[in-house]
Amino acid sequence: MVSLRICLLVVVLMTGFQPISYADPDLSKPKQASKLQSQNNADLISLARRLIQQKDYQGAASFLEIVYERQPDISVVINLLRHCYDQLGQYSKSEILIRRLLESSPKDQILHLFLAEALAKQDNLEQAKETYQRAIELVAPNDTVRYRGIVRSMEQYGFEQEGLRLIASTREKIANSRLMALDAGRILESLQRYTEAAEEYFIALDDTSRSGTEAESRLLNLLTFADAGNEVEEVLRKKIGDVPQARAARLLSTHYLKAGRGREAFKYARLQDSLEDGKGHALLHYIRACQERKLYSEAVDAASWVLPIYGYQAIFDETYFIYADALVHLGEFDKAISVYDTIVARFPRIQDKAIAGYQIGNIYLNYLNDYQSALEIFDSVATQYRAGNGYMKAILTAPHCLLRQGDLKKAHIKFESLTKQSLNDESMEAVHFYLGLIKFMEMEFDSSKAAFNKLLVEYPRGFYVNNALSLMLILEEAGDVPVLLKLYSRALLYEQQRLSDSAISTLEELATATDPTLSDVALYKLSRLSLEKSDSSAVIGYVDRLTEQFPESYYLPYGLKLKADILLENTDSNKTGREIYRHLLETYPNYPFTSEIRKHLRELEESNPIGYLKNSNEYHLLKKLS
């Protein structure tokens, strides 16, 4: 495809036009050809815009200069030309253009500001200062918008002190000591005058626009900055001590929570609440923040203090759920069940009762390993509270209680009954997958294969497609070796029952079997089980065995990703983890984890870019594999 630049060159040649030399800053002597007079200004501007989109600023400038020489008062052409010159670093041309405009408009304040910037870019600092002053003199006394524009220009081009003086004089002129507080704060921060910067940012918090949000963000950032933190904390404490300010309390609470100083964070959250409406809204916000940051101990402490005081209010219903969830994460299961029981007993909405009942069943299923009690609770929820997300979760989870018990026949009946329910596609796909999985574990391999085939037809882009394909691949590969399929079937059942030691023992038997047909998948499954047990060394060991013994295995990329994920958590092995990520992207671009790896690797590269580890053993191993 011929580029736009070439097409434009053809147009130029056909018209006989020779563009202005970029080395010649004299815009008053354009070299035009008479044939170009037939070209329409609008067409040339349109072509220039397209070149600018392609970042061809020189080409765009050549067309814009033609239009400008014809009609020098078209503002859009002037602005586009200035943009092109700035992008090309041709600041002297920009200066000439602006001065030429000033000849006809000597009192145009914006042109004086543009000229000051052009001079600053050329390091003509004294002339730039004088021109800034001229721009200031042309501003109407109460035009704070234009004053702010000049201040921000000064800040951008290194005239911080002049910007501060302009802010001070403008405040005095307009009798408003809070004017341009965010701008003053930014400049003071750049000058490392952190106490003064914090004072200005605190003033800017009153602004209801984005400026107020930015000021808050900058204050929080300063609080975490080692050189500024103590000074800014002192400013905020002073704001609370002199005339108590709820905003200062909120900022300190947020900061201390981020810093892991929960006791102080909650103290200031209570102070904020008392300085505001005293109705607990600040405390509710604090508890939510604890949950979002997974600070479960802090959430429990806050909720146990708040609920006896505010728990009768409907807006604090959410706090009961947060409280119970945090207790679960802290391993206080009896207390969590008690809180969920309170929700079931006191909350009027059926949906709340259903989700609380489901959560109680989930504790019995996944934490207390009391599968029969969990099943009874899920069935009770399904019978009594037929509404909301809790009801759906209960009926979908109940069959898993039977799987944990190893009762495959009853589990199959329970899953089969769900096919008659009105479920969304995601849930129905899961049901069909487990029906096929149960047949696999019952060693009815033909029925299992038929079930997975049906799943692939009905849900070709579903969540369980890869799982189904993997099991179908195993059925194909080991179809002539029933003993291997039986061993793998038994390992899957142990895994469903959470009998990890039995599953590992069975998979080890497969991994070291005389017939290695399923040894690679066994090693990968062993690495997954070891990951669930948080045994990183075992994970890496199994992946290394998989790498050495089965370099062509379908499961090798998945295993390598597990290994890389672990290595990236350790500073000493971080580089090797990145190397594995790169190898996976280059060698296995069609695997489903590609997007996840690319995103993670991009984040890592942005923080600390590295090159290939030419001397690492891992590098040579990966080169050998590829």
C-alpha positions as CSV (number, residue, x, y, z in Angstrom):
1,M,0.0,0.0,0.0
2,V,1.4,3.4,-1.0
3,S,1.9,5.6,2.0
4,L,0.2,8.9,2.4
5,R,3.6,10.7,2.3
6,I,4.3,9.3,-1.1
7,C,0.9,10.2,-2.4
8,L,1.5,13.8,-1.2
9,L,4.9,13.9,-2.9
10,V,3.2,12.9,-6.2
11,V,0.7,15.8,-5.7
12,V,3.6,18.2,-5.1
13,L,5.4,17.0,-8.2
14,M,2.3,17.2,-10.3
15,T,1.6,20.8,-9.2
16,G,5.2,21.8,-9.7
17,F,5.4,23.0,-6.0
18,Q,8.6,23.0,-4.1
19,P,8.1,23.2,-0.3
20,I,9.8,25.7,2.0
21,S,13.3,24.7,3.2
22,Y,13.2,23.8,6.9
23,A,16.7,25.3,7.3
24,D,15.3,28.7,6.3
25,P,13.5,30.4,9.2
26,D,12.4,33.3,7.1
27,L,8.7,32.7,6.6
28,S,8.3,36.0,4.7
29,K,9.9,34.5,1.6
30,P,8.1,31.3,0.6
31,K,9.1,29.5,-2.5
32,Q,5.8,28.8,-4.2
33,A,5.0,27.7,-7.7
34,S,2.2,29.3,-9.7
35,K,0.4,26.0,-10.4
36,L,-0.2,25.6,-6.6
37,Q,-2.7,28.4,-6.7
38,S,-5.3,25.8,-7.8
39,Q,-4.9,23.9,-4.5
40,N,-7.7,24.5,-2.1
41,N,-6.8,25.7,1.4
42,A,-9.2,23.4,3.1
43,D,-7.7,20.4,1.2
44,L,-4.2,21.3,2.3
45,I,-5.3,21.7,5.9
46,S,-7.0,18.3,5.7
47,L,-3.8,16.7,4.3
48,A,-1.8,18.4,7.0
49,R,-4.0,17.0,9.7
50,R,-3.7,13.5,8.3
51,L,0.1,13.9,8.3
52,I,0.0,15.1,11.9
53,Q,-1.9,11.9,12.9
54,Q,0.9,9.9,11.2
55,K,3.4,12.0,13.2
56,D,4.9,13.4,10.0
57,Y,5.2,16.9,11.3
58,Q,7.6,18.2,8.7
59,G,5.3,17.2,5.9
60,A,2.4,18.8,7.7
61,A,4.3,22.0,8.3
62,S,5.1,22.3,4.6
63,F,1.4,22.4,3.6
64,L,0.4,24.6,6.6
65,E,3.1,27.1,5.6
66,I,1.6,27.4,2.1
67,V,-1.8,28.1,3.6
68,Y,-0.4,30.6,6.1
69,E,1.3,32.6,3.4
70,R,-1.9,32.8,1.5
71,Q,-4.1,33.7,4.5
72,P,-2.2,34.5,7.7
73,D,-5.2,35.1,9.9
74,I,-6.6,31.5,10.0
75,S,-6.2,30.5,13.7
76,V,-6.4,26.8,13.1
77,V,-3.5,27.0,10.7
78,I,-1.4,29.0,13.2
79,N,-2.1,26.6,16.0
80,L,-1.3,23.6,13.9
81,L,1.9,25.2,12.7
82,R,3.0,25.9,16.3
83,H,2.3,22.3,17.2
84,C,4.4,21.0,14.3
85,Y,7.3,23.3,15.1
86,D,7.2,22.3,18.8
87,Q,7.2,18.6,17.9
88,L,10.1,19.2,15.5
89,G,12.0,21.2,18.1
90,Q,12.0,24.2,15.7
91,Y,11.3,26.7,18.5
92,S,13.0,29.5,16.5
93,K,10.4,29.1,13.8
94,S,7.7,29.1,16.4
95,E,9.1,32.3,17.8
96,I,9.2,34.0,14.3
97,L,5.6,33.0,13.7
98,I,4.4,34.4,17.0
99,R,6.3,37.7,16.6
100,R,4.8,38.1,13.2
101,L,1.4,37.7,14.6
102,L,2.2,40.1,17.4
103,E,2.9,42.8,14.8
104,S,-0.7,42.9,14.0
105,S,-2.0,42.1,17.5
106,P,0.4,43.6,20.0
107,K,-2.1,43.3,22.9
108,D,-3.0,39.7,22.4
109,Q,-2.2,38.2,25.9
110,I,-2.2,34.6,24.7
111,L,0.4,35.4,22.0
112,H,2.7,36.9,24.6
113,L,2.3,33.8,26.7
114,F,3.1,31.6,23.6
115,L,6.2,33.7,22.9
116,A,7.4,33.4,26.5
117,E,7.2,29.6,26.2
118,A,9.0,29.6,22.8
119,L,11.8,31.7,24.3
120,A,12.0,29.5,27.4
121,K,12.4,26.4,25.2
122,Q,15.4,28.1,23.6
123,D,16.9,28.9,27.0
124,N,16.4,32.6,26.5
125,L,15.4,33.0,30.1
126,E,15.7,36.7,30.6
127,Q,13.6,37.5,27.5
128,A,11.1,34.8,28.6
129,K,10.7,36.5,32.0
130,E,10.1,39.9,30.4
131,T,7.6,38.4,28.0
132,Y,5.8,36.6,30.9
133,Q,5.6,39.9,32.6
134,R,4.1,41.5,29.5
135,A,1.5,38.7,29.4
136,I,0.6,39.3,33.0
137,E,0.1,43.0,32.4
138,L,-2.4,42.3,29.7
139,V,-4.6,40.2,31.9
140,A,-7.8,41.8,33.2
141,P,-7.6,42.3,37.0
142,N,-10.2,39.6,37.9
143,D,-9.4,37.1,35.2
144,T,-8.2,34.3,37.4
145,V,-8.4,31.7,34.6
146,R,-5.7,33.5,32.6
147,Y,-3.6,34.1,35.7
148,R,-3.7,30.3,36.4
149,G,-2.7,29.6,32.8
150,I,0.4,31.8,33.2
151,V,1.3,30.1,36.5
152,R,1.0,26.7,35.0
153,S,3.1,27.7,32.1
154,M,5.8,29.1,34.4
155,E,5.7,25.9,36.4
156,Q,6.2,23.8,33.3
157,Y,9.1,25.8,32.0
158,G,11.2,26.3,35.1
159,F,10.0,29.6,36.5
160,E,8.7,28.3,39.8
161,Q,9.7,31.3,41.9
162,E,8.0,33.7,39.5
163,G,4.9,31.5,39.5
164,L,4.7,31.7,43.3
165,R,5.1,35.5,43.2
166,L,2.3,35.7,40.7
167,I,0.1,33.6,42.9
168,A,0.8,35.8,45.9
169,S,0.2,39.0,44.0
170,T,-3.0,37.7,42.4
171,R,-4.3,36.6,45.8
172,E,-3.6,40.1,47.2
173,K,-5.2,41.8,44.2
174,I,-8.4,39.7,44.4
175,A,-8.4,39.4,48.2
176,N,-8.6,35.6,48.1
177,S,-5.9,33.8,50.0
178,R,-7.1,30.4,48.8
179,L,-6.7,31.1,45.1
180,M,-4.7,28.6,43.0
181,A,-3.8,26.5,46.1
182,L,-3.2,23.3,44.1
183,D,-0.8,25.1,41.7
184,A,1.0,26.7,44.6
185,G,1.2,23.2,46.3
186,R,2.7,21.6,43.2
187,I,5.3,24.3,42.8
188,L,6.3,24.2,46.5
189,E,6.5,20.4,46.4
190,S,8.9,20.6,43.4
191,L,11.0,23.0,45.5
192,Q,11.0,20.5,48.4
193,R,9.2,22.9,50.6
194,Y,6.9,20.2,51.9
195,T,5.3,21.9,54.9
196,E,4.1,24.8,52.8
197,A,3.1,22.4,50.0
198,A,0.9,20.4,52.4
199,E,-0.7,23.6,53.7
200,E,-1.6,24.6,50.1
201,Y,-2.9,21.1,49.2
202,F,-5.1,21.1,52.4
203,I,-6.6,24.4,51.2
204,A,-7.3,22.9,47.8
205,L,-9.3,20.0,49.3
206,D,-12.3,22.4,49.4
207,D,-12.4,22.4,45.6
208,T,-15.2,20.1,44.4
209,S,-13.6,19.6,41.0
210,R,-10.8,17.3,40.0
211,S,-8.4,19.7,41.7
212,G,-9.7,18.6,45.1
213,T,-9.2,15.0,44.2
214,E,-5.7,15.7,43.0
215,A,-4.8,17.6,46.1
216,E,-5.9,14.7,48.3
217,S,-3.9,12.2,46.2
218,R,-0.8,14.4,46.4
219,L,-1.1,14.8,50.2
220,L,-1.3,11.0,50.6
221,N,1.7,10.5,48.3
222,L,3.7,13.0,50.4
223,L,2.7,11.2,53.6
224,T,4.4,8.0,52.2
225,F,7.5,9.9,51.0
226,A,10.3,9.5,53.4
227,D,11.7,13.1,53.1
228,A,8.2,14.6,53.5
229,G,6.1,12.3,55.6
230,N,6.9,13.7,59.0
231,E,6.4,17.3,57.9
232,V,3.0,16.5,56.3
233,E,1.8,14.5,59.3
234,E,2.7,17.4,61.5
235,V,0.6,19.7,59.3
236,L,-2.4,17.5,59.4
237,R,-2.2,17.0,63.2
238,K,-2.0,20.7,63.6
239,K,-5.2,21.1,61.5
240,I,-6.9,18.7,63.9
241,G,-5.4,20.4,67.0
242,D,-6.2,24.0,66.2
243,V,-9.7,23.9,64.7
244,P,-10.6,20.2,64.4
245,Q,-10.9,19.3,60.8
246,A,-12.6,16.1,59.6
247,R,-10.7,16.1,56.3
248,A,-7.4,16.0,58.2
249,A,-8.6,13.1,60.3
250,R,-9.7,11.2,57.2
251,L,-6.4,11.7,55.4
252,L,-4.4,10.5,58.5
253,S,-6.7,7.5,58.9
254,T,-6.2,6.5,55.2
255,H,-2.5,7.0,55.4
256,Y,-2.1,4.9,58.6
257,L,-4.2,2.2,57.2
258,K,-2.0,2.0,54.1
259,A,1.0,2.0,56.3
260,G,-0.3,-1.0,58.4
261,R,-0.8,1.1,61.5
262,G,-4.3,-0.1,62.2
263,R,-4.7,1.2,65.8
264,E,-3.9,4.8,64.7
265,A,-6.0,4.5,61.6
266,F,-9.1,3.5,63.5
267,K,-8.5,6.2,66.1
268,Y,-8.6,8.9,63.4
269,A,-11.6,7.2,61.7
270,R,-13.5,7.6,64.9
271,L,-12.3,11.2,65.2
272,Q,-13.5,11.9,61.7
273,D,-16.9,10.4,62.5
274,S,-17.3,12.6,65.5
275,L,-16.3,15.7,63.6
276,E,-18.8,14.9,60.8
277,D,-22.3,13.7,61.3
278,G,-21.6,11.2,64.1
279,K,-23.8,8.6,62.4
280,G,-21.0,6.2,61.6
281,H,-20.6,6.9,57.9
282,A,-16.8,7.5,58.2
283,L,-16.5,4.2,60.2
284,L,-18.4,2.3,57.5
285,H,-16.0,3.7,54.9
286,Y,-13.1,2.6,57.0
287,I,-14.4,-0.9,57.4
288,R,-14.9,-1.2,53.7
289,A,-11.3,0.0,53.1
290,C,-10.1,-2.7,55.5
291,Q,-11.9,-5.4,53.5
292,E,-10.6,-4.0,50.2
293,R,-7.0,-4.1,51.5
294,K,-7.6,-7.6,53.0
295,L,-6.8,-6.2,56.5
296,Y,-9.0,-8.7,58.3
297,S,-7.8,-8.1,61.8
298,E,-8.4,-4.4,61.5
299,A,-11.8,-5.1,60.0
300,V,-12.8,-7.3,62.9
301,D,-11.6,-4.8,65.5
302,A,-13.5,-2.0,63.8
303,A,-16.7,-4.0,63.2
304,S,-16.8,-5.3,66.8
305,W,-16.6,-1.7,68.0
306,V,-19.1,-0.3,65.5
307,L,-21.9,-2.9,65.4
308,P,-23.0,-2.6,69.1
309,I,-23.4,1.1,68.5
310,Y,-24.7,1.4,64.9
311,G,-25.8,-2.2,64.1
312,Y,-29.5,-1.4,64.3
313,Q,-29.2,0.9,61.2
314,A,-29.9,-0.7,57.8
315,I,-26.8,0.9,56.2
316,F,-24.7,-1.2,58.5
317,D,-26.1,-4.5,57.3
318,E,-23.1,-4.7,55.0
319,T,-20.8,-4.5,58.0
320,Y,-22.1,-7.8,59.4
321,F,-21.1,-9.6,56.2
322,I,-17.6,-7.9,56.2
323,Y,-17.2,-8.9,59.9
324,A,-18.1,-12.5,59.3
325,D,-15.9,-12.8,56.2
326,A,-13.0,-11.3,58.1
327,L,-13.5,-13.8,60.9
328,V,-13.4,-16.6,58.4
329,H,-10.1,-15.4,57.0
330,L,-8.7,-15.2,60.6
331,G,-9.8,-18.8,61.2
332,E,-12.4,-17.9,63.8
333,F,-15.1,-20.1,62.3
334,D,-17.5,-20.4,65.3
335,K,-17.6,-16.6,65.6
336,A,-18.2,-16.2,61.9
337,I,-21.1,-18.8,62.0
338,S,-22.6,-16.9,64.9
339,V,-22.5,-13.6,62.9
340,Y,-24.1,-15.3,59.9
341,D,-26.8,-16.8,62.2
342,T,-27.5,-13.2,63.4
343,I,-28.0,-12.2,59.8
344,V,-30.4,-15.1,59.1
345,A,-32.4,-14.3,62.2
346,R,-32.5,-10.5,62.0
347,F,-32.3,-9.4,58.4
348,P,-35.7,-9.0,56.7
349,R,-34.6,-9.7,53.1
350,I,-34.7,-13.2,51.9
351,Q,-31.7,-12.6,49.7
352,D,-29.6,-11.7,52.7
353,K,-30.7,-14.8,54.6
354,A,-29.9,-16.9,51.6
355,I,-26.3,-15.6,51.2
356,A,-25.7,-15.9,55.0
357,G,-27.0,-19.5,55.0
358,Y,-24.8,-20.3,52.0
359,Q,-21.8,-18.9,53.7
360,I,-22.4,-21.0,56.8
361,G,-22.6,-24.1,54.6
362,N,-19.4,-23.0,52.8
363,I,-17.6,-22.8,56.2
364,Y,-18.6,-26.4,57.0
365,L,-17.6,-27.6,53.5
366,N,-14.3,-25.8,52.9
367,Y,-13.0,-25.1,56.4
368,L,-14.4,-27.6,58.9
369,N,-14.6,-30.5,56.4
370,D,-18.0,-31.5,57.7
371,Y,-19.6,-32.4,54.4
372,Q,-22.8,-33.8,55.7
373,S,-23.6,-30.7,57.7
374,A,-22.7,-28.5,54.7
375,L,-25.1,-30.6,52.5
376,E,-28.0,-30.2,55.0
377,I,-27.4,-26.4,55.2
378,F,-27.3,-26.0,51.4
379,D,-30.5,-28.0,51.0
380,S,-32.1,-26.0,53.8
381,V,-31.2,-22.7,52.0
382,A,-32.6,-24.1,48.7
383,T,-35.9,-25.0,50.4
384,Q,-36.4,-21.9,52.6
385,Y,-34.8,-19.0,50.8
386,R,-35.5,-19.3,47.1
387,A,-34.1,-16.0,46.0
388,G,-30.9,-14.2,45.2
389,N,-27.3,-15.2,44.7
390,G,-27.1,-17.2,47.9
391,Y,-29.9,-19.6,46.7
392,M,-28.1,-20.2,43.4
393,K,-24.8,-20.8,45.1
394,A,-26.4,-23.2,47.5
395,I,-28.0,-25.4,44.9
396,L,-24.8,-25.4,42.7
397,T,-22.5,-26.3,45.6
398,A,-24.6,-29.0,47.3
399,P,-23.5,-31.8,44.8
400,H,-19.9,-31.0,45.7
401,C,-20.6,-32.1,49.3
402,L,-21.4,-35.6,47.9
403,L,-18.2,-35.5,45.8
404,R,-16.2,-34.8,48.9
405,Q,-17.8,-37.8,50.6
406,G,-16.9,-39.9,47.6
407,D,-20.5,-40.8,46.9
408,L,-20.4,-40.5,43.1
409,K,-23.8,-42.0,42.4
410,K,-25.6,-39.5,44.6
411,A,-23.5,-36.7,43.3
412,H,-24.3,-37.6,39.8
413,I,-28.1,-37.6,40.6
414,K,-27.7,-34.2,42.3
415,F,-25.9,-32.7,39.3
416,E,-28.3,-34.3,36.9
417,S,-31.2,-32.6,38.7
418,L,-29.6,-29.2,38.1
419,T,-29.9,-29.7,34.3
420,K,-33.6,-29.2,34.8
421,Q,-33.1,-25.8,36.5
422,S,-33.0,-22.4,34.8
423,L,-29.3,-21.7,35.1
424,N,-27.1,-19.3,33.2
425,D,-24.7,-20.7,30.6
426,E,-21.7,-20.5,32.9
427,S,-23.4,-22.5,35.6
428,M,-24.9,-25.1,33.2
429,E,-21.5,-25.7,31.6
430,A,-20.0,-26.4,35.1
431,V,-22.8,-28.9,35.7
432,H,-22.2,-30.7,32.5
433,F,-18.4,-30.8,33.1
434,Y,-18.9,-32.4,36.5
435,L,-21.3,-35.0,35.1
436,G,-18.5,-36.0,32.6
437,L,-15.9,-35.9,35.4
438,I,-18.0,-38.2,37.6
439,K,-18.3,-40.7,34.8
440,F,-14.5,-40.6,34.4
441,M,-14.0,-41.2,38.1
442,E,-16.6,-44.1,37.9
443,M,-14.3,-45.5,35.1
444,E,-17.2,-45.3,32.6
445,F,-14.8,-43.8,30.1
446,D,-17.0,-43.9,27.0
447,S,-19.8,-42.1,28.8
448,S,-17.3,-39.6,30.1
449,K,-16.0,-38.9,26.6
450,A,-19.5,-38.5,25.2
451,A,-20.3,-35.9,28.0
452,F,-17.2,-33.9,27.2
453,N,-18.0,-34.0,23.5
454,K,-21.4,-32.6,24.3
455,L,-19.9,-29.8,26.4
456,L,-17.5,-28.8,23.6
457,V,-20.4,-28.6,21.1
458,E,-22.7,-26.6,23.4
459,Y,-20.1,-24.4,25.1
460,P,-17.2,-24.0,22.6
461,R,-15.8,-20.9,24.4
462,G,-16.7,-22.0,27.9
463,F,-14.6,-21.9,31.1
464,Y,-14.3,-25.7,31.3
465,V,-13.3,-26.3,27.7
466,N,-9.6,-26.7,28.4
467,N,-10.3,-29.1,31.3
468,A,-12.6,-31.2,29.1
469,L,-10.1,-31.2,26.2
470,S,-7.3,-32.3,28.6
471,L,-9.3,-35.2,29.9
472,M,-10.3,-36.2,26.4
473,L,-6.7,-36.2,25.4
474,I,-5.9,-38.5,28.3
475,L,-8.7,-40.8,27.2
476,E,-7.2,-40.9,23.7
477,E,-3.6,-41.4,24.8
478,A,-4.3,-44.1,27.4
479,G,-7.3,-45.7,25.9
480,D,-5.4,-48.9,25.3
481,V,-3.9,-49.0,28.8
482,P,-6.8,-49.4,31.2
483,V,-4.5,-49.7,34.2
484,L,-3.2,-46.2,33.7
485,L,-6.7,-44.7,33.2
486,K,-7.8,-46.4,36.4
487,L,-4.9,-45.0,38.3
488,Y,-5.6,-41.5,37.0
489,S,-9.3,-41.9,37.7
490,R,-8.5,-42.8,41.3
491,A,-6.1,-39.8,41.6
492,L,-8.9,-37.5,40.4
493,L,-11.3,-38.9,43.0
494,Y,-8.8,-38.4,45.8
495,E,-8.3,-34.8,44.6
496,Q,-12.0,-34.2,44.7
497,Q,-12.1,-35.6,48.2
498,R,-9.2,-33.4,49.2
499,L,-7.1,-36.4,50.2
500,S,-4.0,-34.8,48.9
501,D,-1.5,-37.4,50.3
502,S,-3.4,-40.3,48.6
503,A,-3.6,-38.3,45.4
504,I,0.1,-37.5,45.4
505,S,0.9,-41.2,46.1
506,T,-1.2,-42.3,43.2
507,L,0.2,-39.7,40.8
508,E,3.7,-40.6,41.8
509,E,2.9,-44.2,40.8
510,L,1.8,-42.9,37.4
511,A,4.8,-40.6,37.0
512,T,7.2,-43.5,37.5
513,A,5.2,-46.1,35.7
514,T,7.0,-48.4,33.2
515,D,4.5,-47.1,30.5
516,P,5.1,-43.3,30.5
517,T,1.9,-42.5,28.6
518,L,0.4,-40.4,31.5
519,S,3.6,-39.6,33.3
520,D,3.8,-36.1,32.0
521,V,0.3,-35.2,33.1
522,A,0.9,-36.9,36.4
523,L,4.0,-34.6,37.0
524,Y,2.0,-31.5,36.1
525,K,-0.9,-32.6,38.5
526,L,1.7,-33.2,41.2
527,S,3.1,-29.7,40.7
528,R,-0.5,-28.3,41.0
529,L,-1.2,-30.2,44.2
530,S,2.1,-29.1,45.7
531,L,1.2,-25.5,44.9
532,E,-2.1,-25.9,46.8
533,K,0.0,-27.1,49.8
534,S,2.3,-24.1,49.4
535,D,5.3,-26.3,48.8
536,S,7.2,-24.2,46.3
537,S,10.3,-26.4,46.3
538,A,8.2,-29.4,45.4
539,V,6.5,-27.5,42.6
540,I,9.8,-26.5,41.0
541,G,11.1,-30.1,41.5
542,Y,8.1,-31.6,39.6
543,V,8.3,-29.0,36.8
544,D,12.1,-29.7,36.4
545,R,11.3,-33.4,36.1
546,L,8.6,-32.6,33.5
547,T,11.1,-30.4,31.6
548,E,13.9,-33.0,31.5
549,Q,11.8,-36.1,30.8
550,F,9.0,-34.7,28.6
551,P,10.2,-31.6,26.7
552,E,7.5,-32.0,24.1
553,S,4.6,-32.4,26.6
554,Y,1.4,-30.5,26.1
555,Y,1.6,-29.8,29.9
556,L,5.1,-28.4,29.9
557,P,4.1,-24.7,29.2
558,Y,1.6,-24.8,32.1
559,G,4.3,-26.3,34.4
560,L,6.8,-23.6,33.3
561,K,4.3,-20.9,34.1
562,L,3.8,-22.3,37.6
563,K,7.6,-22.3,38.1
564,A,7.9,-18.7,36.8
565,D,5.1,-17.5,39.0
566,I,7.0,-18.8,42.0
567,L,10.4,-17.5,40.9
568,L,9.0,-14.0,40.4
569,E,8.0,-13.8,44.0
570,N,11.7,-14.0,45.1
571,T,14.1,-11.1,44.3
572,D,17.0,-13.5,43.8
573,S,15.2,-15.6,41.1
574,N,13.1,-12.8,39.7
575,K,15.2,-12.5,36.5
576,T,14.9,-16.2,35.8
577,G,11.2,-16.0,36.2
578,R,11.0,-13.2,33.6
579,E,13.1,-15.3,31.2
580,I,10.7,-18.2,31.5
581,Y,7.8,-15.8,30.8
582,R,9.5,-14.5,27.6
583,H,10.2,-18.0,26.5
584,L,6.6,-19.0,26.9
585,L,5.4,-16.0,24.9
586,E,7.8,-16.7,22.1
587,T,7.4,-20.5,22.0
588,Y,3.8,-21.0,23.0
589,P,1.9,-17.9,21.7
590,N,-1.5,-19.7,21.4
591,Y,-1.8,-21.0,25.0
592,P,-4.6,-19.5,27.0
593,F,-2.3,-17.9,29.6
594,T,-0.6,-15.7,27.0
595,S,-2.6,-12.5,27.8
596,E,-2.0,-12.9,31.6
597,I,1.8,-13.4,31.1
598,R,2.0,-10.5,28.7
599,K,0.2,-8.2,31.2
600,H,2.4,-9.3,34.1
601,L,5.6,-9.1,32.2
602,R,4.7,-5.6,31.0
603,E,4.1,-4.5,34.6
604,L,7.5,-5.9,35.6
605,E,9.3,-4.4,32.7
606,E,7.9,-0.9,33.5
607,S,9.2,-1.1,37.0
608,N,12.6,-2.6,36.2
609,P,13.4,-3.5,32.6
610,I,16.0,-6.2,32.0
611,G,17.6,-8.1,29.2
612,Y,18.2,-11.8,28.6
613,L,20.3,-13.7,31.1
614,K,22.9,-15.0,28.7
615,N,24.9,-16.7,31.5
616,S,22.1,-18.3,33.4
617,N,21.5,-22.1,33.4
618,E,17.8,-21.4,32.9
619,Y,18.5,-19.5,29.7
620,H,20.5,-22.4,28.1
621,L,17.8,-24.8,29.1
622,L,15.1,-22.7,27.5
623,K,17.2,-22.3,24.4
624,K,17.6,-26.0,24.2
625,L,13.8,-26.5,24.5
626,S,13.0,-24.0,21.8
